[in-house]
Amino acid sequence: MRRDVFQAIADPIRRDIIALVANEKMTVSEIAKKFAVSRPAISKHLRILRECGVIEIEQKGRERFCHIQPKNLIPAFLWIEQYRALWEERLDSFESYLIQLQSKKKDNE
């Protein structure tokens, strides 16, 4: 099965794992301790992240260390970035609407 970065970021647990290993290398055990799901479930998430190329798992002795492969997140970043201006415009418009509502409410009081 071909996996891509969008599958990696589709799940909230995987996004949390990415955030954890973005700051430092962590063992599989250290990662598993951060979540209220089973270790096999974490191993499955890690496998998907590895298959997507988002993390690399390095064996050192008995430990397996996970670390981020940030360049492989670039396609998702670029895809999301193209919509940033659109969402900022909509949020600014919504904020203006809320300010108008507050102003009308004050005028009616």
Secondary structure, DSSP 8 states (H G I E B T S, - for coil): ----HHHHHSSHHHHHHHHHHHHS-EEHHHHHHTSSS-HHHHHHHHHHHHHTTSEEEEEETTEEEEEE-GGGGHHHHHHHHHHHHHHHHHHHHHHHHHHHHHHHHHHH-
